[in-house]
Structure formats: structure tokens, C-alpha cells
Amino acid sequence: MPPFGHTTQLRVFIDPDLLQYDEVWAAAGTWHDVFGIEPHQLVEASGGVVTELKRA
């Protein structure tokens, strides 16, 4: 599910491991609705919070 474009505000959490890549791919639930984006742009566009998501 994409982190933006919804009618209600969603809380978005982004794992800091994604920030090591030049580009990540997001999808909207189908094989045809995908897009590449730089991780820092994803954080900005989604208003996401970068936070550790792995279990210890």
C-alpha cells in the first residue's frame, strides 16, 4: 500500500535501513502500480517517521 494518497491521514513508519539505498520501490497493490523513489523523498512525501522496526 502506498504511504500517501489516502482520504484520511495515515501514520507512516520507515525503517532506517531503507536510507542506505539510492532508490527504493513502492507499490500500490498491483503489478502495474509501482514507482521508484529516493528514500529521503519517500520520507518527505509521506511525512513518515524514520524508526527502527526490527525486533531485537
DACORVEN-V885332 format. One record per backbone hydrogen bond with DSSP energy under -1.0 kcal/mol. NH is the residue of the N-H (numbers start at 1). CO is the residue of the C=O. Records with the same first field share a line. If there is no record, write none. Layout:
# DACORVEN-V885332
NH->CO ; CO
This chain:
# DACORVEN-V885332
14->49
18->15
19->16
20->17
21->18
24->37
26->35
28->33
35->26
37->24
42->38
43->39
44->40
45->41
46->42
47->43
48->43
49->12
51->14
